[in-house]
Amino acid sequence: MQEEARITCPFCWESLDVLLDLSVPEQDYIEDCQVCCRPIRFRYTSEDGVLTGLEVQQDT
Ligand SMILES: [Zn+2]
């Protein structure tokens, strides 16, 4: 199960559409920004396929 979400890149402040996999209750991974190519850390939680929390931050 996937859901599209809009996030703001913590580096370049561009709005990005990302696909989140909600089949896993907790995710924590790094993905490069599509605009500035810097590493964004994604952390989110979901319950029964519904997004319950989403946080993005600069990977250090
Ligand atoms: Zn960026």
N, CA, C, O and the ligand as a Tripos MOL2 file, in Angstrom:
@<TRIPOS>MOLECULE
protein
  241   239    61     0     0
PROTEIN
NO_CHARGES

@<TRIPOS>ATOM
      1 N           0.8500   -1.1990    0.0000 N.3       1 MET1
      2 CA          0.0000    0.0000    0.0000 C.3       1 MET1
      3 C           0.8830    1.2450    0.0000 C.2       1 MET1
      4 O           1.7760    1.3990    0.8330 O.2       1 MET1
      5 N           0.6120    2.1100   -0.9400 N.am      2 GLN2
      6 CA          1.4400    3.3020   -1.0540 C.3       2 GLN2
      7 C           0.5830    4.5510   -1.0540 C.2       2 GLN2
      8 O          -0.5510    4.5480   -1.5340 O.2       2 GLN2
      9 N           1.1370    5.6030   -0.5170 N.am      3 GLU3
     10 CA          0.4010    6.8640   -0.4970 C.3       3 GLU3
     11 C           1.3460    7.9870   -0.8870 C.2       3 GLU3
     12 O           2.5180    7.9950   -0.5110 O.2       3 GLU3
     13 N           0.8220    8.9190   -1.6380 N.am      4 GLU4
     14 CA          1.6510   10.0500   -2.0300 C.3       4 GLU4
     15 C           1.5050   11.1530   -0.9870 C.2       4 GLU4
     16 O           0.4010   11.4580   -0.5350 O.2       4 GLU4
     17 N           2.6180   11.7340   -0.6200 N.am      5 ALA5
     18 CA          2.5820   12.8160    0.3550 C.3       5 ALA5
     19 C           3.4680   13.9500   -0.1480 C.2       5 ALA5
     20 O           4.4120   13.7370   -0.9090 O.2       5 ALA5
     21 N           3.1440   15.1390    0.2910 N.am      6 ARG6
     22 CA          3.9510   16.2880   -0.0900 C.3       6 ARG6
     23 C           4.8100   16.7110    1.1020 C.2       6 ARG6
     24 O           4.3050   16.9460    2.2000 O.2       6 ARG6
     25 N           6.0780   16.8000    0.8680 N.am      7 ILE7
     26 CA          7.0000   17.2060    1.9280 C.3       7 ILE7
     27 C           7.7810   18.4240    1.4470 C.2       7 ILE7
     28 O           7.7820   18.7600    0.2630 O.2       7 ILE7
     29 N           8.4350   19.0660    2.3910 N.am      8 THR8
     30 CA          9.3040   20.1780    2.0440 C.3       8 THR8
     31 C          10.7350   19.7630    2.3220 C.2       8 THR8
     32 O          11.0610   19.3350    3.4300 O.2       8 THR8
     33 N          11.5790   19.8870    1.3310 N.am      9 CYS9
     34 CA         12.9740   19.5010    1.5050 C.3       9 CYS9
     35 C          13.6190   20.3770    2.5890 C.2       9 CYS9
     36 O          13.5260   21.6030    2.5270 O.2       9 CYS9
     37 N          14.2730   19.7550    3.5800 N.am     10 PRO10
     38 CA         14.9140   20.5280    4.6530 C.3      10 PRO10
     39 C          16.1880   21.2530    4.1960 C.2      10 PRO10
     40 O          16.7630   22.0240    4.9630 O.2      10 PRO10
     41 N          16.6180   21.0210    2.9940 N.am     11 PHE11
     42 CA         17.8120   21.6990    2.4800 C.3      11 PHE11
     43 C          17.4330   22.8670    1.5710 C.2      11 PHE11
     44 O          17.8630   23.9970    1.8030 O.2      11 PHE11
     45 N          16.6390   22.6040    0.5480 N.am     12 CYS12
     46 CA         16.3600   23.6320   -0.4630 C.3      12 CYS12
     47 C          14.9340   24.1830   -0.3660 C.2      12 CYS12
     48 O          14.5770   25.1000   -1.1040 O.2      12 CYS12
     49 N          14.1260   23.6360    0.5320 N.am     13 TRP13
     50 CA         12.7610   24.1140    0.7930 C.3      13 TRP13
     51 C          11.8370   23.9880   -0.4150 C.2      13 TRP13
     52 O          10.8250   24.6840   -0.5020 O.2      13 TRP13
     53 N          12.1790   23.1160   -1.3260 N.am     14 GLU14
     54 CA         11.2670   22.8390   -2.4240 C.3      14 GLU14
     55 C          10.1950   21.8540   -1.9420 C.2      14 GLU14
     56 O          10.4560   21.0150   -1.0800 O.2      14 GLU14
     57 N           9.0070   21.9630   -2.4990 N.am     15 SER15
     58 CA          7.9630   20.9800   -2.2210 C.3      15 SER15
     59 C           8.1760   19.7610   -3.1020 C.2      15 SER15
     60 O           8.3910   19.8740   -4.3090 O.2      15 SER15
     61 N           8.1130   18.6050   -2.4790 N.am     16 LEU16
     62 CA          8.3420   17.3650   -3.2080 C.3      16 LEU16
     63 C           7.1870   16.4140   -2.9680 C.2      16 LEU16
     64 O           6.6470   16.3420   -1.8640 O.2      16 LEU16
     65 N           6.8150   15.6920   -3.9990 N.am     17 ASP17
     66 CA          5.8410   14.6160   -3.8450 C.3      17 ASP17
     67 C           6.6070   13.3100   -3.7050 C.2      17 ASP17
     68 O           7.4380   12.9630   -4.5440 O.2      17 ASP17
     69 N           6.3140   12.6030   -2.6400 N.am     18 VAL18
     70 CA          7.0160   11.3450   -2.4050 C.3      18 VAL18
     71 C           6.0000   10.2300   -2.2160 C.2      18 VAL18
     72 O           4.8650   10.4630   -1.8010 O.2      18 VAL18
     73 N           6.4280    9.0240   -2.5270 N.am     19 LEU19
     74 CA          5.5770    7.8600   -2.3260 C.3      19 LEU19
     75 C           5.9830    7.1790   -1.0270 C.2      19 LEU19
     76 O           7.1460    6.8270   -0.8320 O.2      19 LEU19
     77 N           5.0120    7.0000   -0.1460 N.am     20 LEU20
     78 CA          5.2890    6.3470    1.1220 C.3      20 LEU20
     79 C           4.6730    4.9540    1.1160 C.2      20 LEU20
     80 O           3.5280    4.7640    0.7080 O.2      20 LEU20
     81 N           5.4480    4.0000    1.5700 N.am     21 ASP21
     82 CA          4.9610    2.6360    1.6760 C.3      21 ASP21
     83 C           4.3470    2.4430    3.0680 C.2      21 ASP21
     84 O           5.0580    2.4120    4.0730 O.2      21 ASP21
     85 N           3.0380    2.3160    3.1070 N.am     22 LEU22
     86 CA          2.3500    2.2350    4.3990 C.3      22 LEU22
     87 C           2.0770    0.8090    4.8450 C.2      22 LEU22
     88 O           1.3270    0.5830    5.7950 O.2      22 LEU22
     89 N           2.6780   -0.1440    4.1680 N.am     23 SER23
     90 CA          2.4730   -1.5380    4.5690 C.3      23 SER23
     91 C           3.3400   -1.9040    5.7720 C.2      23 SER23
     92 O           3.1400   -2.9450    6.3980 O.2      23 SER23
     93 N           4.2980   -1.0440    6.0880 N.am     24 VAL24
     94 CA          5.1490   -1.2440    7.2530 C.3      24 VAL24
     95 C           4.7940   -0.1580    8.2690 C.2      24 VAL24
     96 O           4.6870    1.0090    7.8940 O.2      24 VAL24
     97 N           4.6070   -0.5120    9.5580 N.am     25 PRO25
     98 CA          4.1390    0.4830   10.5350 C.3      25 PRO25
     99 C           5.1540    1.5880   10.8580 C.2      25 PRO25
    100 O           4.7810    2.6760   11.2970 O.2      25 PRO25
    101 N           6.4350    1.2930   10.6350 N.am     26 GLU26
    102 CA          7.4330    2.3070   10.9600 C.3      26 GLU26
    103 C           8.5340    2.3100    9.9250 C.2      26 GLU26
    104 O           9.0620    1.2540    9.5760 O.2      26 GLU26
    105 N           8.8840    3.4780    9.4310 N.am     27 GLN27
    106 CA          9.9300    3.5780    8.4180 C.3      27 GLN27
    107 C          10.9420    4.6320    8.8190 C.2      27 GLN27
    108 O          10.5950    5.6370    9.4400 O.2      27 GLN27
    109 N          12.1710    4.4030    8.4690 N.am     28 ASP28
    110 CA         13.2510    5.3360    8.7630 C.3      28 ASP28
    111 C          14.3140    5.1180    7.6920 C.2      28 ASP28
    112 O          15.0400    4.1240    7.7250 O.2      28 ASP28
    113 N          14.4040    6.0290    6.7610 N.am     29 TYR29
    114 CA         15.3520    5.8180    5.6660 C.3      29 TYR29
    115 C          15.7960    7.1470    5.0820 C.2      29 TYR29
    116 O          15.2250    8.2010    5.3640 O.2      29 TYR29
    117 N          16.8180    7.0640    4.2700 N.am     30 ILE30
    118 CA         17.3930    8.2350    3.6240 C.3      30 ILE30
    119 C          17.0770    8.1870    2.1310 C.2      30 ILE30
    120 O          17.2510    7.1600    1.4760 O.2      30 ILE30
    121 N          16.6140    9.3060    1.6170 N.am     31 GLU31
    122 CA         16.4130    9.3790    0.1730 C.3      31 GLU31
    123 C          16.8800   10.7520   -0.3050 C.2      31 GLU31
    124 O          16.6230   11.7680    0.3390 O.2      31 GLU31
    125 N          17.5590   10.7640   -1.4300 N.am     32 ASP32
    126 CA         18.0650   12.0280   -1.9480 C.3      32 ASP32
    127 C          16.9350   12.9010   -2.4650 C.2      32 ASP32
    128 O          15.9800   12.4110   -3.0690 O.2      32 ASP32
    129 N          17.0550   14.1940   -2.2200 N.am     33 CYS33
    130 CA         16.0800   15.1550   -2.7330 C.3      33 CYS33
    131 C          16.1230   15.1410   -4.2600 C.2      33 CYS33
    132 O          17.1930   15.1020   -4.8680 O.2      33 CYS33
    133 N          14.9240   15.1750   -4.8680 N.am     34 GLN34
    134 CA         14.8660   15.1510   -6.3370 C.3      34 GLN34
    135 C          15.3620   16.4530   -6.9410 C.2      34 GLN34
    136 O          15.7160   16.4970   -8.1190 O.2      34 GLN34
    137 N          15.3900   17.5120   -6.1430 N.am     35 VAL35
    138 CA         15.7830   18.8240   -6.6480 C.3      35 VAL35
    139 C          17.2630   19.1170   -6.3800 C.2      35 VAL35
    140 O          18.0080   19.4540   -7.3000 O.2      35 VAL35
    141 N          17.6840   18.9870   -5.1170 N.am     36 CYS36
    142 CA         19.0610   19.3790   -4.7760 C.3      36 CYS36
    143 C          19.9720   18.1770   -4.5330 C.2      36 CYS36
    144 O          21.1720   18.3440   -4.3180 O.2      36 CYS36
    145 N          19.4090   16.9670   -4.5650 N.am     37 CYS37
    146 CA         20.1790   15.7250   -4.4480 C.3      37 CYS37
    147 C          20.8790   15.5450   -3.1050 C.2      37 CYS37
    148 O          21.7990   14.7360   -2.9870 O.2      37 CYS37
    149 N          20.4500   16.2870   -2.1050 N.am     38 ARG38
    150 CA         21.0350   16.0660   -0.7880 C.3      38 ARG38
    151 C          20.1920   15.0650   -0.0080 C.2      38 ARG38
    152 O          19.0010   14.9050   -0.2760 O.2      38 ARG38
    153 N          20.8160   14.3880    0.9590 N.am     39 PRO39
    154 CA         20.1250   13.2680    1.6230 C.3      39 PRO39
    155 C          19.1030   13.7250    2.6630 C.2      39 PRO39
    156 O          19.4540   14.3640    3.6550 O.2      39 PRO39
    157 N          17.8490   13.3920    2.4250 N.am     40 ILE40
    158 CA         16.7710   13.6980    3.3600 C.3      40 ILE40
    159 C          16.4780   12.4370    4.1630 C.2      40 ILE40
    160 O          16.3640   11.3430    3.6090 O.2      40 ILE40
    161 N          16.3590   12.6080    5.4740 N.am     41 ARG41
    162 CA         15.9790   11.4690    6.3030 C.3      41 ARG41
    163 C          14.4650   11.4830    6.5060 C.2      41 ARG41
    164 O          13.9040   12.4580    7.0050 O.2      41 ARG41
    165 N          13.8220   10.4030    6.1190 N.am     42 PHE42
    166 CA         12.3880   10.2560    6.2680 C.3      42 PHE42
    167 C          12.1180    9.3640    7.4620 C.2      42 PHE42
    168 O          12.7070    8.2920    7.6000 O.2      42 PHE42
    169 N          11.2270    9.8130    8.3190 N.am     43 ARG43
    170 CA         10.7500    8.9380    9.3920 C.3      43 ARG43
    171 C           9.2360    9.0740    9.4390 C.2      43 ARG43
    172 O           8.7090   10.1810    9.5500 O.2      43 ARG43
    173 N           8.5410    7.9460    9.3540 N.am     44 TYR44
    174 CA          7.0950    8.0340    9.4680 C.3      44 TYR44
    175 C           6.5040    6.7740   10.0530 C.2      44 TYR44
    176 O           7.1250    5.7110   10.0780 O.2      44 TYR44
    177 N           5.2970    6.9280   10.5150 N.am     45 THR45
    178 CA          4.5790    5.8150   11.1080 C.3      45 THR45
    179 C           3.2120    5.7150   10.4370 C.2      45 THR45
    180 O           2.6730    6.7010    9.9360 O.2      45 THR45
    181 N           2.6720    4.5160   10.4400 N.am     46 SER46
    182 CA          1.3310    4.3340    9.8920 C.3      46 SER46
    183 C           0.6120    3.2640   10.6930 C.2      46 SER46
    184 O           1.2210    2.4080   11.3350 O.2      46 SER46
    185 N          -0.6910    3.3470   10.6280 N.am     47 GLU47
    186 CA         -1.5160    2.3890   11.3330 C.3      47 GLU47
    187 C          -2.6160    1.9350   10.3960 C.2      47 GLU47
    188 O          -3.3820    2.7520    9.8860 O.2      47 GLU47
    189 N          -2.6960    0.6480   10.1720 N.am     48 ASP48
    190 CA         -3.7050    0.0860    9.2580 C.3      48 ASP48
    191 C          -3.7160    0.7850    7.9060 C.2      48 ASP48
    192 O          -4.7750    1.0210    7.3250 O.2      48 ASP48
    193 N          -2.5320    1.1100    7.4140 N.am     49 GLY49
    194 CA         -2.4490    1.7140    6.0920 C.3      49 GLY49
    195 C          -2.7340    3.1990    6.0490 C.2      49 GLY49
    196 O          -2.8390    3.7850    4.9720 O.2      49 GLY49
    197 N          -2.8620    3.8230    7.2360 N.am     50 VAL50
    198 CA         -3.1150    5.2630    7.3010 C.3      50 VAL50
    199 C          -1.8960    5.9470    7.9180 C.2      50 VAL50
    200 O          -1.3910    5.5270    8.9590 O.2      50 VAL50
    201 N          -1.4500    6.9760    7.2750 N.am     51 LEU51
    202 CA         -0.2810    7.6970    7.7630 C.3      51 LEU51
    203 C          -0.6130    8.4240    9.0640 C.2      51 LEU51
    204 O          -1.5740    9.1910    9.1240 O.2      51 LEU51
    205 N           0.1840    8.1800   10.1040 N.am     52 THR52
    206 CA         -0.1040    8.8180   11.3910 C.3      52 THR52
    207 C           0.9730    9.8080   11.7900 C.2      52 THR52
    208 O           0.7530   10.6100   12.6980 O.2      52 THR52
    209 N           2.1080    9.7800   11.1560 N.am     53 GLY53
    210 CA          3.1420   10.7420   11.4870 C.3      53 GLY53
    211 C           4.2060   10.7610   10.4100 C.2      53 GLY53
    212 O           4.6000    9.7110    9.9020 O.2      53 GLY53
    213 N           4.6710   11.9420   10.0590 N.am     54 LEU54
    214 CA          5.7000   12.0520    9.0250 C.3      54 LEU54
    215 C           6.6470   13.1790    9.4130 C.2      54 LEU54
    216 O           6.2240   14.2820    9.7600 O.2      54 LEU54
    217 N           7.9360   12.8730    9.3440 N.am     55 GLU55
    218 CA          8.9380   13.8300    9.7390 C.3      55 GLU55
    219 C          10.0830   13.7420    8.7340 C.2      55 GLU55
    220 O          10.5200   12.6450    8.3850 O.2      55 GLU55
    221 N          10.5600   14.8670    8.2770 N.am     56 VAL56
    222 CA         11.7310   14.8470    7.4240 C.3      56 VAL56
    223 C          12.7800   15.7600    8.0310 C.2      56 VAL56
    224 O          12.4520   16.8140    8.5760 O.2      56 VAL56
    225 N          14.0190   15.3660    7.9420 N.am     57 GLN57
    226 CA         15.0890   16.1840    8.4780 C.3      57 GLN57
    227 C          16.3760   15.9900    7.6690 C.2      57 GLN57
    228 O          16.5030   15.0510    6.8830 O.2      57 GLN57
    229 N          17.3050   16.8860    7.8800 N.am     58 GLN58
    230 CA         18.5810   16.7570    7.2090 C.3      58 GLN58
    231 C          19.3410   15.5790    7.7880 C.2      58 GLN58
    232 O          19.4200   15.4160    9.0060 O.2      58 GLN58
    233 N          19.8910   14.7740    6.9270 N.am     59 ASP59
    234 CA         20.7410   13.6890    7.3940 C.3      59 ASP59
    235 C          22.1310   14.2710    7.6420 C.2      59 ASP59
    236 O          22.7050   14.9580    6.7970 O.2      59 ASP59
    237 N          22.6450   13.9700    8.8260 N.am     60 THR60
    238 CA         23.9580   14.5430    9.1500 C.3      60 THR60
    239 C          25.0290   13.4760    9.1650 C.2      60 THR60
    240 O          26.1960   13.7760    9.4190 O.2      60 THR60
    241 ZN         16.2940   19.6790   -1.8350 Zn       61 ZN61
@<TRIPOS>BOND
     1     1     2 1
     2     2     3 1
     3     3     4 2
     4     3     5 am
     5     5     6 1
     6     6     7 1
     7     7     8 2
     8     7     9 am
     9     9    10 1
    10    10    11 1
    11    11    12 2
    12    11    13 am
    13    13    14 1
    14    14    15 1
    15    15    16 2
    16    15    17 am
    17    17    18 1
    18    18    19 1
    19    19    20 2
    20    19    21 am
    21    21    22 1
    22    22    23 1
    23    23    24 2
    24    23    25 am
    25    25    26 1
    26    26    27 1
    27    27    28 2
    28    27    29 am
    29    29    30 1
    30    30    31 1
    31    31    32 2
    32    31    33 am
    33    33    34 1
    34    34    35 1
    35    35    36 2
    36    35    37 am
    37    37    38 1
    38    38    39 1
    39    39    40 2
    40    39    41 am
    41    41    42 1
    42    42    43 1
    43    43    44 2
    44    43    45 am
    45    45    46 1
    46    46    47 1
    47    47    48 2
    48    47    49 am
    49    49    50 1
    50    50    51 1
    51    51    52 2
    52    51    53 am
    53    53    54 1
    54    54    55 1
    55    55    56 2
    56    55    57 am
    57    57    58 1
    58    58    59 1
    59    59    60 2
    60    59    61 am
    61    61    62 1
    62    62    63 1
    63    63    64 2
    64    63    65 am
    65    65    66 1
    66    66    67 1
    67    67    68 2
    68    67    69 am
    69    69    70 1
    70    70    71 1
    71    71    72 2
    72    71    73 am
    73    73    74 1
    74    74    75 1
    75    75    76 2
    76    75    77 am
    77    77    78 1
    78    78    79 1
    79    79    80 2
    80    79    81 am
    81    81    82 1
    82    82    83 1
    83    83    84 2
    84    83    85 am
    85    85    86 1
    86    86    87 1
    87    87    88 2
    88    87    89 am
    89    89    90 1
    90    90    91 1
    91    91    92 2
    92    91    93 am
    93    93    94 1
    94    94    95 1
    95    95    96 2
    96    95    97 am
    97    97    98 1
    98    98    99 1
    99    99   100 2
   100    99   101 am
   101   101   102 1
   102   102   103 1
   103   103   104 2
   104   103   105 am
   105   105   106 1
   106   106   107 1
   107   107   108 2
   108   107   109 am
   109   109   110 1
   110   110   111 1
   111   111   112 2
   112   111   113 am
   113   113   114 1
   114   114   115 1
   115   115   116 2
   116   115   117 am
   117   117   118 1
   118   118   119 1
   119   119   120 2
   120   119   121 am
   121   121   122 1
   122   122   123 1
   123   123   124 2
   124   123   125 am
   125   125   126 1
   126   126   127 1
   127   127   128 2
   128   127   129 am
   129   129   130 1
   130   130   131 1
   131   131   132 2
   132   131   133 am
   133   133   134 1
   134   134   135 1
   135   135   136 2
   136   135   137 am
   137   137   138 1
   138   138   139 1
   139   139   140 2
   140   139   141 am
   141   141   142 1
   142   142   143 1
   143   143   144 2
   144   143   145 am
   145   145   146 1
   146   146   147 1
   147   147   148 2
   148   147   149 am
   149   149   150 1
   150   150   151 1
   151   151   152 2
   152   151   153 am
   153   153   154 1
   154   154   155 1
   155   155   156 2
   156   155   157 am
   157   157   158 1
   158   158   159 1
   159   159   160 2
   160   159   161 am
   161   161   162 1
   162   162   163 1
   163   163   164 2
   164   163   165 am
   165   165   166 1
   166   166   167 1
   167   167   168 2
   168   167   169 am
   169   169   170 1
   170   170   171 1
   171   171   172 2
   172   171   173 am
   173   173   174 1
   174   174   175 1
   175   175   176 2
   176   175   177 am
   177   177   178 1
   178   178   179 1
   179   179   180 2
   180   179   181 am
   181   181   182 1
   182   182   183 1
   183   183   184 2
   184   183   185 am
   185   185   186 1
   186   186   187 1
   187   187   188 2
   188   187   189 am
   189   189   190 1
   190   190   191 1
   191   191   192 2
   192   191   193 am
   193   193   194 1
   194   194   195 1
   195   195   196 2
   196   195   197 am
   197   197   198 1
   198   198   199 1
   199   199   200 2
   200   199   201 am
   201   201   202 1
   202   202   203 1
   203   203   204 2
   204   203   205 am
   205   205   206 1
   206   206   207 1
   207   207   208 2
   208   207   209 am
   209   209   210 1
   210   210   211 1
   211   211   212 2
   212   211   213 am
   213   213   214 1
   214   214   215 1
   215   215   216 2
   216   215   217 am
   217   217   218 1
   218   218   219 1
   219   219   220 2
   220   219   221 am
   221   221   222 1
   222   222   223 1
   223   223   224 2
   224   223   225 am
   225   225   226 1
   226   226   227 1
   227   227   228 2
   228   227   229 am
   229   229   230 1
   230   230   231 1
   231   231   232 2
   232   231   233 am
   233   233   234 1
   234   234   235 1
   235   235   236 2
   236   235   237 am
   237   237   238 1
   238   238   239 1
   239   239   240 2
@<TRIPOS>SUBSTRUCTURE
     1 MET1         2 RESIDUE 1 A MET
     2 GLN2         6 RESIDUE 1 A GLN
     3 GLU3        10 RESIDUE 1 A GLU
     4 GLU4        14 RESIDUE 1 A GLU
     5 ALA5        18 RESIDUE 1 A ALA
     6 ARG6        22 RESIDUE 1 A ARG
     7 ILE7        26 RESIDUE 1 A ILE
     8 THR8        30 RESIDUE 1 A THR
     9 CYS9        34 RESIDUE 1 A CYS
    10 PRO10       38 RESIDUE 1 A PRO
    11 PHE11       42 RESIDUE 1 A PHE
    12 CYS12       46 RESIDUE 1 A CYS
    13 TRP13       50 RESIDUE 1 A TRP
    14 GLU14       54 RESIDUE 1 A GLU
    15 SER15       58 RESIDUE 1 A SER
    16 LEU16       62 RESIDUE 1 A LEU
    17 ASP17       66 RESIDUE 1 A ASP
    18 VAL18       70 RESIDUE 1 A VAL
    19 LEU19       74 RESIDUE 1 A LEU
    20 LEU20       78 RESIDUE 1 A LEU
    21 ASP21       82 RESIDUE 1 A ASP
    22 LEU22       86 RESIDUE 1 A LEU
    23 SER23       90 RESIDUE 1 A SER
    24 VAL24       94 RESIDUE 1 A VAL
    25 PRO25       98 RESIDUE 1 A PRO
    26 GLU26      102 RESIDUE 1 A GLU
    27 GLN27      106 RESIDUE 1 A GLN
    28 ASP28      110 RESIDUE 1 A ASP
    29 TYR29      114 RESIDUE 1 A TYR
    30 ILE30      118 RESIDUE 1 A ILE
    31 GLU31      122 RESIDUE 1 A GLU
    32 ASP32      126 RESIDUE 1 A ASP
    33 CYS33      130 RESIDUE 1 A CYS
    34 GLN34      134 RESIDUE 1 A GLN
    35 VAL35      138 RESIDUE 1 A VAL
    36 CYS36      142 RESIDUE 1 A CYS
    37 CYS37      146 RESIDUE 1 A CYS
    38 ARG38      150 RESIDUE 1 A ARG
    39 PRO39      154 RESIDUE 1 A PRO
    40 ILE40      158 RESIDUE 1 A ILE
    41 ARG41      162 RESIDUE 1 A ARG
    42 PHE42      166 RESIDUE 1 A PHE
    43 ARG43      170 RESIDUE 1 A ARG
    44 TYR44      174 RESIDUE 1 A TYR
    45 THR45      178 RESIDUE 1 A THR
    46 SER46      182 RESIDUE 1 A SER
    47 GLU47      186 RESIDUE 1 A GLU
    48 ASP48      190 RESIDUE 1 A ASP
    49 GLY49      194 RESIDUE 1 A GLY
    50 VAL50      198 RESIDUE 1 A VAL
    51 LEU51      202 RESIDUE 1 A LEU
    52 THR52      206 RESIDUE 1 A THR
    53 GLY53      210 RESIDUE 1 A GLY
    54 LEU54      214 RESIDUE 1 A LEU
    55 GLU55      218 RESIDUE 1 A GLU
    56 VAL56      222 RESIDUE 1 A VAL
    57 GLN57      226 RESIDUE 1 A GLN
    58 GLN58      230 RESIDUE 1 A GLN
    59 ASP59      234 RESIDUE 1 A ASP
    60 THR60      238 RESIDUE 1 A THR
    61 ZN61       241 GROUP 0 **** ****
